[in-house]
Amino acid sequence: MLLCDIGNTSYHFLDDDKNYKKNVTEFNPSSIKEKVYYICVNIGVRERLDTLQNWIDLSFYVDKSKYYETMGIDRIFACETNVNAIIVDAGSAITVDIVRDSVFEGGFIYPGIEAMRQTYENISPALRYSFNFDLELDIMPKNSKDAISYGFLKTLYSEVVSHNLPIVLTGGDAKEFKKIFKDAKVDEKLIFSAMKKIIQEAKIC
């Protein structure tokens, strides 16, 4: 079974246990002839895939009425696999969603690592730093690198832990955030697990 989670920059494939990525601007989806089960947040790519019969859009097989209208399908699928959790998807943007007793309670969107780094740099070249994920969040910083790291990470950390739910980390920067959310579970295949669940429940394979 070939699965694909399509974001703004890449096609992320799972072929049995092998996962790999293809660049959105360079990859030709018509080069694949077998069935591909996918979700997609990229409007341009989705319009292209609508013309390919072997690409099966799984977004039609989930009850989106439980979520808000403009919520990304990747966030919806992540919520579908959890009963009680706060899900942090750390990608180009950081999305945080709360599921309690299998009910979606809401969520928020935060700038990703690169977006936030560029924000500081745009304020001043003197703030051109990478983030320090090893800093102590209960100690006020005394240098510039830790000061911007604290401002970025402490706000996010405090909001996430305030909900008193198990934390699930996914996305490309999940392992970095594991350094501050020490008790969190990292699930790099969360979206693919959700896709398999929907396929099984809808009996479309």
C-alpha positions in Angstrom: 0.0 0.0 0.0 1.4 3.4 -1.0 0.4 6.4 1.2 1.3 10.0 0.6 1.0 13.0 2.9 1.4 16.1 0.8 2.4 19.4 2.3 3.4 22.8 1.0 7.0 21.7 0.0 7.0 17.9 -0.4 5.3 14.7 -1.1 6.0 12.4 1.9 5.5 8.8 0.9 5.2 5.6 2.9 5.6 2.4 0.9 5.1 -0.4 3.4 7.9 0.5 5.9 9.9 2.6 3.6 9.3 6.4 3.7 10.8 9.1 1.5 10.1 12.6 0.2 9.8 14.2 -3.2 9.9 18.0 -3.9 6.6 19.5 -4.8 7.9 21.6 -7.6 10.0 18.8 -9.2 8.0 15.6 -8.7 5.5 14.5 -11.4 2.7 12.5 -9.7 1.6 11.0 -13.0 4.8 9.0 -13.0 3.2 6.7 -10.4 0.8 4.1 -11.9 -0.2 2.2 -8.8 -2.9 3.4 -6.4 -1.8 6.1 -4.0 -3.9 7.0 -1.0 -3.2 10.6 0.0 -4.1 13.7 1.9 -3.0 17.1 0.7 -2.9 20.7 2.1 -1.4 22.1 -1.0 -4.2 23.5 -3.2 -2.3 23.6 -6.4 -1.1 20.0 -6.0 -4.6 18.8 -5.1 -6.1 20.3 -8.2 -3.5 18.4 -10.3 -4.2 15.1 -8.5 -8.0 15.5 -9.1 -7.2 14.5 -12.8 -5.4 11.3 -11.8 -7.7 8.4 -11.1 -5.1 6.3 -9.3 -4.6 9.0 -6.6 -7.3 8.5 -3.9 -8.1 11.5 -1.8 -8.8 10.2 1.8 -10.2 13.5 2.9 -13.6 12.4 1.6 -13.7 9.5 4.0 -13.5 11.4 7.3 -16.2 13.3 9.1 -14.9 16.9 8.9 -18.0 18.3 10.6 -16.4 17.6 13.9 -13.7 20.2 13.1 -13.7 23.8 11.9 -14.2 24.6 8.2 -10.7 25.8 7.4 -8.8 23.3 9.5 -6.0 21.5 7.5 -6.7 17.9 6.7 -3.4 16.8 8.1 -4.4 18.2 11.5 -7.8 16.5 11.2 -6.2 13.1 10.5 -3.8 13.5 13.5 -6.7 14.1 15.8 -8.6 11.1 14.4 -5.9 8.8 15.9 -6.0 10.1 19.4 -8.4 9.8 22.3 -6.8 12.0 24.9 -3.8 14.0 23.7 -2.4 17.4 22.8 -0.8 16.9 19.4 2.1 19.1 18.4 3.0 18.9 14.7 6.3 20.7 14.3 6.8 21.5 10.6 7.1 24.8 8.6 4.3 25.9 11.0 3.7 24.4 14.4 0.1 23.3 14.9 -1.2 22.3 18.3 -4.5 20.5 18.7 -6.4 19.2 21.7 -8.4 16.0 21.8 -10.1 15.0 25.0 -12.4 11.9 25.3 -12.2 11.7 21.4 -13.6 15.2 21.0 -11.6 17.9 19.3 -11.6 20.9 21.7 -9.6 23.3 19.5 -6.1 24.3 18.6 -3.7 27.0 17.5 -1.0 27.6 15.0 2.5 28.9 15.9 5.4 29.8 13.6 7.8 27.0 12.8 11.5 27.1 13.8 12.7 28.6 10.5 9.9 31.2 10.3 10.5 32.3 13.8 14.3 32.4 13.3 13.8 34.7 10.2 11.5 36.9 12.2 14.2 37.7 14.8 16.8 38.1 12.0 14.5 40.6 10.2 14.3 42.7 13.3 18.1 42.9 13.5 21.1 41.0 12.1 22.3 41.0 15.7 19.5 38.5 16.5 20.7 36.0 13.8 20.9 32.9 16.0 19.7 29.3 15.9 17.5 28.3 18.8 18.9 26.6 21.8 16.6 23.6 22.7 18.8 22.6 25.6 18.2 25.7 27.6 16.5 25.6 31.1 13.1 27.1 30.7 12.8 27.8 34.4 15.9 30.1 34.4 15.8 33.6 32.9 18.4 33.9 30.1 21.5 36.1 30.3 22.7 36.0 26.7 21.0 36.9 23.4 20.8 33.4 21.9 19.1 32.0 25.0 16.9 35.2 25.2 15.3 34.6 21.8 15.2 30.9 22.4 13.3 31.4 25.7 10.9 33.9 24.1 10.1 31.4 21.4 10.0 28.2 23.4 8.7 29.1 26.8 5.5 30.6 25.5 4.8 27.5 23.4 5.8 25.1 26.2 3.7 26.9 28.9 0.6 26.8 26.7 1.0 23.1 25.8 1.6 21.8 29.3 -1.2 23.8 30.8 -3.8 21.5 29.3 -2.6 18.5 31.4 -2.8 16.0 28.5 -0.3 13.5 27.1 1.8 15.2 24.5 2.3 13.7 21.1 5.0 15.2 18.8 5.2 14.7 15.1 6.6 16.6 12.1 10.1 17.2 10.9 11.2 19.1 14.0 9.6 16.7 16.5 13.0 15.4 17.9 14.1 19.0 18.6 11.0 19.7 20.6 11.4 16.4 22.5 14.3 18.2 24.2 11.8 20.6 26.0 8.8 18.3 26.1 10.7 15.5 27.8 7.7 13.3 28.7 6.2 13.6 25.2 5.8 10.7 22.8 7.4 11.2 19.3 5.4 9.6 16.5 6.9 10.4 13.2 4.4 8.3 11.3 1.3 9.7 13.1 -0.4 10.9 9.8 0.3 7.6 8.1 -1.2 5.7 11.0 -4.3 7.9 10.7 -4.5 7.2 7.0 -4.3 3.4 7.5 -7.1 3.7 10.1 -9.4 5.6 7.8 -8.7 3.2 4.9 -9.6 0.3 7.2 -12.7 1.8 8.6 -14.0 3.0 5.1 -13.0 -0.4 3.6 -11.7 1.3 0.5 -8.5 -0.7 0.0 
